Amino acid sequence: MLYPQRFTQFTKEHTDTLAALLCGLLLFLGWFALHLGWLGLALLLLPAAYVIGGYESAREGLTTLFKEKELDVDLLMIVAAIGAASLGLWQREYHLIVDGAILILIFAISGALEGYAMQRTERSIRSLMSLTPDTARVLRQGREEDISISQLNVGDEIVVKPGELIPTDGIIVSGFSTLNQAAITGESLPVEKTVGEEVFAGTLNGYGALQIKVHKPAQSSLIQRVIRLVEQAQTEAPPSQEFIDRFERGYAKVIVIAGVLLAILPPFLWGWDWETTIYRALTFLVVASPCALMAAIMPTLLSGIANGARQGILFKNGAQLEKIGKIRAIAFDKTGTLTTGQVKVFQVISTSEYTQADVLKTAVAVESYSEHPIAKAIVQAASDLDWVSATEVQAIPGQGIEGIVKEQKVIVGNAAFVQQYVTNLPEGLRQTVQSLEREGKTVVWVASGGRGAEGQESREQGTEVMGVIAIADMVRTEAAVTITRLKQLGVEQIVMLTGDNEETANSVAQAVGIERVYAQLLPEDKLDVIRRLQQQYQTVAMVGDGINDAPALAQASVGIAMGGAGSDVALETADIVLMADRLEKIAVAIHLGRRSQAVVKQNIVVALSFIMLLLIGNFLGNINLPIGVIGHEGSTVLVTLSGLRLLK
């Protein structure tokens, strides 16, 4: 039973593709049969290709005609194909039936590609849903009970153990822990949370068990709002898409009305016989079909997409290649985009009695026992040093860690924690630390000294400050060069969006050359900023990597995600992915987009010129249907080859 189910699911997911493949196969077999002179078989196979390949286009065209009272290119192509087939049967020029089938095949392939593009939204939402667990551990009468998230009520108390995802927004009523909120708020460091503070669904609990009281319905949680924002932003059609739809329907109206008039009026106006009139009207439908216009755009964009892929730039569809060349403003997320998203030791400062190596070796002796991100950064920085592991290590949540190294007490932590052991913190060092903290750095103090009596935590044992270690999320080395290059390309406005505090945000912005900064933003705030930028600059790009960037990525004219550092949902929501995490590729993408625009415009001019010449020739009676088909197909081949220039 498993294989039939898989086959059924596969056919449902790829219906349009299978229809296009079958249409192509029947078209080839029909052409081959016609070539061998098997007319009966050809006239059986080719109509089947028409029906299978053209069903969806015919259905959509007729639906638009009857429900919206509009004509579109889908219906025009079907009319042109049927007209070519009818003319082929009438004139017994059966190769025209093949030409009509080719038109049908082109549209069947286009419909299949469009279907795949529409599945992106569903994948985005599924990725977002996976951020929260399906069940929550609720306390009922002193016992833990697993229930569905949808069954949670306001006032319920849930238990979250170390390493688990928070199932819904709530207030901590018991416990202390660090929470990794990077996916939701964009904060680069895990945040310490204790009783009375709010936690968000989809964030990752650290080392402590938490008891959380649900204070709002699960469907109102921050992550659920993100999901709804992504859905809404992706279903809003941009103005350019609306313009394309209007143009397509207007073009189809003009061609159909002109075709009908051309089939009726000439006998009365110019005395043409009916055979000549119908012949020229059907020729008109063939030469006026927009295949050359289609080829003027898609091969160019596909060539640009292939070029970008070779350079580590993944364009998810051709429309985004066009749009990236038109952007006037870019918004950058901070954490994981302008910065690496991984904390590292930024600076080690020692007092006059010690060296930087002394400070690092002392700190790593105790921090090597911790799983905290700051501890990992210190261990990585000391990887080339020889150090001795501490004993009797004890971590004090939210303050620091202490232990014994060579019978000396070692204290590593924040200033308040170290001051429990040291009489006075060096004034010069204190001022340096304040300056570092204003720049958004996290600073840990390192102290060591005599070991007092058991359990004694006094200042009488000669404990002294050895130095401080500044921890920071490092700015990408190529960030400043990328911003400069974007300004040279004429991007009018470059801004930075982040959930971090203003000091950290301004520090990073100053380092990379961005003047306009928006700090302490939630996902909906980032979305609002993008909308305001679109009102002012129309075409706006957003560069991000986290779940919190997903609504803004979806709303932006062009969403760009960092491939290596990006979360799954950011990659799904974005239109362009930088596969190698190289920011400088944004400038390359813009240049490629502008080249594609130029080539597309050239191709459209050529395609329209051919159509106009063929229409004039048909009206004057200087071309017959075979010449019209040759001109039509020749212009299509010409603009296709022109589009392939973008492969270079």
C-alpha positions in Angstrom: 0.0 0.0 0.0 3.0 2.3 0.6 4.0 2.6 -3.1 0.5 3.5 -4.5 0.2 6.2 -1.8 3.6 7.6 -2.7 2.7 7.5 -6.4 -0.6 9.3 -5.7 1.1 12.0 -3.6 3.8 12.5 -6.3 1.2 12.9 -9.0 -0.7 15.4 -6.9 2.4 17.5 -6.2 3.7 17.4 -9.8 0.5 17.4 -11.9 1.5 20.4 -14.0 5.0 19.0 -14.7 3.7 15.5 -15.6 1.1 17.2 -18.0 3.9 19.2 -19.7 6.1 16.1 -20.0 3.3 14.0 -21.5 2.3 16.8 -23.8 6.0 17.0 -25.0 6.1 13.3 -25.6 2.8 13.2 -27.5 4.0 16.2 -29.6 7.2 14.4 -30.5 5.4 11.2 -31.4 2.8 13.1 -33.4 5.5 15.0 -35.3 7.4 11.7 -36.0 4.2 10.0 -37.2 3.5 12.9 -39.5 7.0 12.7 -40.8 6.6 9.1 -41.6 3.3 9.8 -43.4 1.1 8.1 -40.7 -1.5 10.8 -40.9 -4.2 8.9 -38.9 -1.9 8.3 -36.0 -0.6 11.9 -36.1 -4.1 13.2 -35.9 -4.8 11.0 -32.9 -1.6 11.9 -31.0 -1.5 15.7 -31.6 -5.0 16.5 -30.4 -4.2 14.5 -27.3 -1.1 16.7 -26.8 -3.4 19.7 -27.2 -5.9 18.5 -24.5 -3.3 17.3 -22.0 -1.0 20.3 -22.3 -3.6 23.0 -22.8 -6.2 21.9 -20.2 -5.0 24.1 -17.4 -4.4 27.1 -19.6 -7.8 26.7 -21.2 -9.5 26.3 -17.7 -7.7 29.4 -16.3 -8.4 31.4 -19.5 -12.1 30.5 -19.5 -12.4 31.1 -15.8 -11.0 34.6 -16.2 -13.3 35.2 -19.2 -16.5 34.2 -17.5 -15.9 35.2 -13.9 -13.8 38.3 -14.3 -15.0 39.3 -17.8 -11.3 39.6 -18.8 -9.2 38.1 -21.5 -5.7 36.9 -20.8 -2.7 35.4 -22.6 -3.7 31.9 -21.6 -6.9 32.0 -23.6 -5.1 33.8 -26.5 -2.5 31.1 -26.8 -5.2 28.4 -26.8 -7.2 30.3 -29.5 -4.0 30.8 -31.6 -3.1 27.1 -31.2 -6.6 25.9 -32.2 -6.6 28.4 -35.1 -3.3 27.1 -36.3 -4.6 23.5 -36.1 -7.9 24.4 -37.9 -6.0 26.2 -40.6 -3.7 23.2 -41.0 -6.6 20.8 -41.4 -8.4 23.2 -43.8 -5.3 23.8 -46.0 -4.0 20.2 -45.4 -0.8 21.7 -44.1 -0.6 19.4 -41.1 2.7 20.8 -39.9 0.7 23.8 -38.6 -0.9 21.5 -36.1 2.6 20.8 -34.7 3.2 24.6 -34.5 0.0 24.9 -32.4 1.1 22.0 -30.2 4.4 23.8 -29.6 2.6 26.9 -28.4 0.6 24.6 -26.0 3.8 23.0 -24.7 5.5 26.3 -24.0 2.5 27.4 -21.8 2.3 24.0 -20.1 6.0 24.3 -19.0 5.4 27.9 -17.8 2.4 26.7 -15.7 4.5 24.0 -14.1 7.2 26.4 -13.1 4.6 28.8 -11.6 3.1 26.0 -9.6 6.5 25.2 -8.0 6.9 28.9 -7.1 3.6 29.0 -5.3 4.7 26.1 -3.0 7.3 28.4 -1.4 4.8 30.1 0.9 3.5 26.8 2.2 7.1 25.6 2.9 7.8 28.9 4.7 4.9 28.5 7.0 5.8 24.8 7.7 9.3 25.9 8.6 7.9 28.5 11.0 5.6 26.0 12.6 8.5 23.7 13.4 9.9 26.3 15.7 7.5 25.6 18.4 6.8 22.1 19.9 3.4 20.5 19.4 2.9 19.9 23.1 3.5 21.6 26.4 4.3 20.1 29.8 1.5 21.5 32.1 1.4 21.3 35.9 -2.0 19.8 37.0 -2.6 19.1 40.7 1.2 18.9 41.3 1.7 16.5 38.4 3.2 17.1 34.9 1.0 16.4 32.0 1.7 16.7 28.3 -1.1 18.4 26.3 -1.4 20.0 22.9 -0.4 23.7 22.6 -3.9 24.4 21.3 -5.4 23.2 24.6 -3.4 25.7 26.7 -5.4 28.2 28.6 -4.4 31.6 30.1 -3.3 30.9 33.7 -1.9 27.4 33.0 1.6 26.8 34.4 4.0 24.9 32.2 7.4 23.4 32.9 10.3 23.8 30.5 13.5 21.8 31.1 17.1 22.7 30.0 17.6 22.5 26.3 13.9 22.6 25.3 12.0 25.1 23.2 9.6 27.5 25.0 6.2 26.3 23.7 4.3 29.6 24.2 4.7 33.1 25.5 4.5 33.4 29.3 5.9 34.9 32.5 8.5 33.0 34.6 7.1 32.2 38.1 9.9 29.9 39.2 13.5 29.3 38.1 16.4 31.0 36.4 18.1 30.4 33.0 19.6 31.9 29.9 17.5 31.9 26.8 18.7 32.0 23.2 16.4 34.6 21.6 18.5 35.2 18.5 15.9 33.5 16.2 13.1 35.8 17.5 14.6 39.1 18.5 18.0 39.0 16.8 19.9 39.5 20.1 23.4 38.1 19.6 23.9 36.8 23.1 21.7 34.6 25.2 19.6 36.6 27.6 19.3 35.8 31.3 15.7 35.4 32.5 14.3 35.0 36.0 11.1 35.3 37.9 8.7 37.9 36.6 10.2 38.3 33.2 8.5 37.4 29.9 9.7 34.6 27.6 8.8 34.0 24.0 7.6 30.9 22.1 10.3 29.4 19.9 13.2 30.6 22.0 15.7 27.9 23.4 16.0 27.4 27.1 19.6 27.2 28.5 20.8 25.4 31.6 18.0 26.0 34.0 14.5 24.5 34.5 11.7 27.1 34.3 8.1 27.2 35.5 6.1 29.5 33.2 2.6 31.0 33.6 0.7 31.4 30.3 -0.5 35.0 30.2 -2.0 35.1 26.6 -3.6 32.6 24.2 -1.1 30.5 22.3 -2.3 31.9 19.0 -1.3 35.4 20.1 2.3 34.5 20.8 5.1 36.4 19.0 6.0 33.4 16.8 2.4 33.0 15.7 2.3 36.7 14.8 5.4 36.2 12.8 3.7 33.4 10.9 0.7 35.5 10.1 2.9 38.4 9.0 4.8 36.2 6.6 1.5 34.8 5.1 0.1 38.3 4.7 3.3 39.8 3.2 3.7 37.0 0.7 0.1 37.2 -0.6 0.3 40.9 -1.2 0.9 41.4 -4.9 3.6 44.1 -5.6 2.6 47.0 -8.0 4.9 45.6 -10.7 3.1 42.3 -10.7 -0.3 44.1 -11.0 1.0 46.1 -13.9 2.2 42.9 -15.7 -1.2 41.3 -15.2 -3.0 44.4 -16.6 -0.7 44.5 -19.6 -1.2 40.8 -20.3 -4.9 41.1 -20.3 -4.9 44.3 -22.3 -2.6 42.7 -24.9 -4.9 39.7 -25.2 -8.0 41.9 -25.7 -6.4 43.9 -28.5 -5.2 40.8 -30.3 -8.5 38.9 -30.0 -10.6 41.9 -31.0 -8.2 42.7 -33.9 -8.4 39.0 -35.0 -12.2 39.0 -35.0 -12.4 42.3 -36.9 -9.8 41.0 -39.4 -11.9 37.9 -40.0 -15.1 39.9 -40.7 -14.5 43.4 -42.1 -12.1 43.0 -45.1 -14.7 41.5 -47.5 -16.9 44.5 -46.8 -14.2 47.2 -46.8 -11.7 46.0 -49.4 -13.6 43.3 -51.2 -11.4 40.4 -50.1 -12.8 36.9 -50.7 -13.7 35.0 -47.5 -10.9 32.4 -48.0 -8.2 35.1 -48.1 -9.8 36.9 -45.1 -9.9 33.8 -42.9 -6.5 32.8 -43.9 -5.0 36.2 -43.0 -7.0 36.3 -39.8 -5.6 33.0 -38.6 -2.1 34.0 -39.7 -2.6 37.2 -37.6 -3.4 35.1 -34.5 -0.2 33.0 -35.1 2.2 35.9 -35.7 0.7 38.1 -33.0 1.0 35.4 -30.3 3.4 36.7 -27.6 6.0 33.8 -27.7 8.7 36.2 -28.8 7.9 38.5 -25.9 8.0 35.5 -23.5 11.3 34.5 -24.9 12.6 38.0 -24.6 12.4 37.8 -20.8 12.6 34.3 -19.4 15.8 33.0 -21.2 17.5 36.2 -20.2 16.5 35.8 -16.6 17.3 32.1 -16.5 20.7 32.8 -17.9 21.2 35.5 -15.2 20.1 33.0 -12.6 22.6 30.4 -13.8 25.4 33.1 -13.8 24.5 34.0 -10.2 24.5 30.4 -9.1 28.0 30.0 -10.3 29.0 32.9 -8.1 27.1 31.7 -5.0 24.0 33.8 -5.5 20.8 31.8 -5.6 17.9 33.7 -7.2 14.6 31.8 -6.4 12.9 33.2 -9.5 13.5 35.5 -12.4 11.3 38.4 -11.1 13.8 38.9 -8.3 16.7 39.2 -10.7 14.8 42.0 -12.4 13.9 43.7 -9.1 17.4 43.6 -7.5 18.6 45.8 -10.4 16.0 48.4 -9.5 16.4 48.7 -5.7 16.8 52.2 -4.3 17.1 51.3 -0.6 18.6 48.4 1.4 17.9 47.4 5.0 20.4 45.2 6.8 19.8 43.0 9.8 22.7 43.3 12.3 23.2 39.9 14.0 24.4 37.2 11.7 24.3 39.6 8.7 26.6 42.5 9.3 28.2 40.6 12.1 29.2 36.9 12.2 26.5 36.0 14.7 29.2 34.2 16.8 30.6 35.8 19.9 34.4 36.0 20.2 36.9 37.5 22.5 37.3 41.1 21.3 40.0 42.4 23.6 41.9 41.3 26.7 43.1 44.0 29.0 45.5 43.2 31.9 46.7 45.2 34.9 50.3 46.2 35.1 51.2 43.1 37.2 49.9 40.6 34.7 50.0 39.9 31.0 47.1 39.3 28.6 48.1 35.6 28.5 47.9 35.4 32.3 44.4 36.8 32.3 43.2 34.4 29.6 44.8 31.3 31.2 43.3 32.1 34.5 39.8 32.7 33.1 39.8 29.6 30.9 40.8 27.4 33.9 37.2 27.9 35.3 35.3 28.8 32.1 36.2 25.5 30.5 33.6 23.9 32.8 30.8 26.1 31.5 28.5 25.7 28.5 27.7 29.4 28.3 28.5 31.1 25.0 30.9 33.6 26.7 32.8 30.7 28.2 33.1 29.0 24.8 34.5 32.2 23.4 37.1 32.4 26.1 38.0 28.7 25.6 38.4 29.3 21.9 40.6 32.4 22.4 42.9 30.4 24.8 43.2 27.4 22.5 46.9 28.1 21.8 47.8 28.5 25.5 48.9 26.0 28.1 46.6 26.2 31.1 45.7 24.2 34.2 42.1 23.1 34.9 40.5 24.4 38.0 38.9 22.4 40.8 35.9 23.0 43.0 34.3 25.0 40.2 31.0 26.6 41.0 28.8 28.7 38.6 26.6 31.4 40.1 23.8 32.0 37.5 23.6 35.6 36.3 26.9 36.6 38.1 29.9 34.5 37.2 32.0 31.4 38.0 34.7 30.6 40.6 37.1 27.8 41.3 40.6 26.9 42.6 43.7 27.0 40.4 47.0 26.0 42.1 45.5 26.6 45.5 44.5 30.1 44.4 40.9 31.2 44.3 39.9 32.4 40.8 36.8 34.6 40.2 35.4 35.4 36.7 32.2 37.3 36.2 30.5 40.7 36.2 31.7 43.7 38.3 29.2 43.2 41.1 30.3 39.5 41.5 34.0 40.3 41.5 33.5 43.1 44.1 32.4 40.5 46.6 36.1 39.4 46.7 38.0 42.6 45.8 38.0 45.8 47.9 38.3 48.2 45.0 38.2 47.8 41.2 41.0 49.7 39.5 39.7 53.1 38.4 41.5 53.1 35.0 40.2 49.7 34.2 36.7 50.6 35.3 36.6 53.6 32.9 37.9 51.4 30.0 35.1 48.8 30.8 32.4 51.6 30.7 33.7 52.7 27.3 33.6 49.1 26.0 30.1 48.5 27.4 28.9 51.7 25.6 30.1 50.2 22.4 27.9 47.2 23.0 30.7 44.8 24.3 30.1 42.3 27.1 32.9 42.5 29.7 33.9 39.9 32.3 36.3 40.6 35.1 39.0 38.2 36.1 40.4 38.1 39.7 42.6 35.7 41.7 44.1 35.5 45.2 44.6 33.6 48.4 42.3 30.8 49.4 40.7 31.5 52.8 39.2 29.1 55.3 36.7 26.6 54.0 33.5 28.4 52.9 35.0 31.9 53.6 34.4 34.5 50.9 36.3 37.5 52.3 38.4 40.2 50.9 41.3 39.5 53.3 43.1 36.8 51.4 44.9 39.1 48.9 42.4 38.7 46.0 43.2 41.2 43.2 41.9 42.0 39.8 44.1 40.6 37.0 42.2 42.2 34.1 39.1 42.1 32.0 38.0 40.3 28.8 35.7 42.0 26.3 33.3 39.7 24.3 31.6 40.8 21.1 29.7 39.6 18.1 32.4 40.4 15.5 31.6 42.6 12.5 32.2 40.8 9.2 35.4 41.9 7.6 33.8 42.5 4.2 30.8 44.5 5.6 32.3 48.0 5.4 33.6 47.4 1.8 30.2 46.1 0.8 28.4 49.2 2.2 30.9 51.5 0.3 30.4 49.6 -2.9 26.6 49.8 -2.6 26.8 53.6 -2.2 29.0 53.7 -5.3 26.3 51.8 -7.2 23.8 54.5 -6.4 21.7 52.9 -3.7 20.0 55.9 -2.1 19.4 54.7 1.4 21.1 52.0 3.5 19.7 51.3 7.0 20.4 48.8 9.8 17.6 47.0 11.7 18.2 45.1 14.9 16.6 43.8 18.1 19.8 44.7 20.1 20.2 47.8 22.2 21.1 51.2 20.7 24.7 51.3 22.0 25.5 48.0 20.3 23.6 48.9 17.1 25.3 52.3 16.8 28.8 50.8 17.4 28.3 48.3 14.5 26.7 50.9 12.2 29.7 53.2 12.8 32.2 50.4 12.0 30.6 49.6 8.7 29.5 53.0 7.5 25.7 53.0 8.0 24.2 56.3 9.2 20.6 55.3 9.8 19.9 52.8 12.6 16.7 51.3 14.0 17.3 49.4 17.3 15.3 47.3 19.8 12.9 46.1 17.1 10.5 43.2 17.2 9.6 41.4 14.0 6.5 43.6 13.4 8.6 46.7 13.9 11.1 45.6 11.2 8.1 45.0 8.9 6.8 48.6 9.6 10.2 50.0 8.8 10.3 48.2 5.4 6.8 49.5 4.6 7.8 53.1 5.4 11.0 52.7 3.2 8.8 51.3 0.4 6.5 54.3 0.6 9.6 56.6 0.1 11.8 54.5 -2.2 9.3 52.0 -3.8 11.9 49.1 -4.4 13.5 48.1 -1.2 15.8 45.1 -0.4 16.0 43.4 3.1 19.1 41.4 4.0 18.7 39.1 7.1 19.2 35.6 8.5 16.9 35.0 11.5 13.3 34.0 12.1 12.7 37.6 13.3 13.7 38.8 9.8 11.1 36.6 8.0 8.2 39.1 7.9 10.5 41.9 6.7 12.1 39.6 4.1 8.7 38.6 2.8 7.4 42.2 2.7 10.5 43.7 1.0 10.6 44.0 -2.8 13.6 41.7 -2.6 14.4 39.5 0.4 18.1 38.4 0.7 19.1 35.7 3.2 22.6 34.6 4.3 22.8 31.0 3.2 25.3 29.6 5.8 24.2 31.5 8.9 20.5 31.8 7.9 17.7 30.0 9.7 15.5 27.6 7.6 12.6 30.0 7.5 14.7 33.0 6.5 16.1 30.9 3.6 12.6 29.8 2.6 11.1 33.3 2.8 13.9 35.2 1.0 13.9 35.7 -2.7 17.8 35.6 -3.0 20.2 33.5 -0.9 23.9 34.3 -0.6 25.1 30.7 -0.4 28.6 31.4 0.8 27.6 34.1 3.4 29.6 36.7 1.4 28.1 40.2 1.7 30.0 41.6 -1.2 27.9 39.3 -3.5 25.0 41.7 -3.0 26.7 44.3 -5.2 27.4 41.5 -7.8 23.7 40.6 -7.7 22.6 44.2 -8.2 25.0 44.5 -11.2 23.7 41.3 -12.7 20.1 42.5 -12.2 20.9 45.8 -14.0 22.5 43.8 -16.9 19.4 41.6 -17.1 17.2 44.7 -17.3 19.2 46.1 -20.2 19.2 42.8 -22.2 15.4 42.3 -21.5 14.6 45.8 -22.9 16.7 45.1 -26.0 14.9 41.8 -26.5 11.5 43.3 -26.1 12.3 46.0 -28.7 13.4 43.2 -31.1 10.4 41.0 -30.4 7.9 43.9 -30.8 9.6 45.0 -34.0 9.3 41.5 -35.5 5.6 41.2 -34.5 4.9 44.6 -36.0 6.7 43.7 -39.3 4.9 40.4 -39.5 1.5 42.1 -38.8 2.1 44.7 -41.4 3.3 42.1 -43.9 0.2 39.9 -43.2 -2.1 42.9 -43.7 -0.5 43.9 -47.0 -0.7 40.3 -48.2 3.1 39.9 -48.6 3.5 36.9 -46.3 1.7 33.5 -46.1 1.3 31.4 -43.0 4.5 29.4 -43.3 6.5 32.6 -43.7 4.6 34.0 -40.7 5.4 30.9 -38.6 9.1 31.1 -39.7 9.2 34.8 -38.7 7.4 34.1 -35.5 9.7 31.2 -34.5 12.8 33.0 -35.9 12.2 36.0 -33.7 11.8 33.7 -30.7 15.1 32.0 -31.4 16.9 35.3 -31.9 15.8 36.8 -28.6 16.5 33.5 -26.8 20.1 33.6 -28.1 20.3 37.2 -27.1 19.3 36.3 -23.6 22.0 33.7 -23.3 24.6 36.6 -23.3 23.9 36.9 -19.6 25.6 33.5 -19.1 29.0 35.3 -19.5 
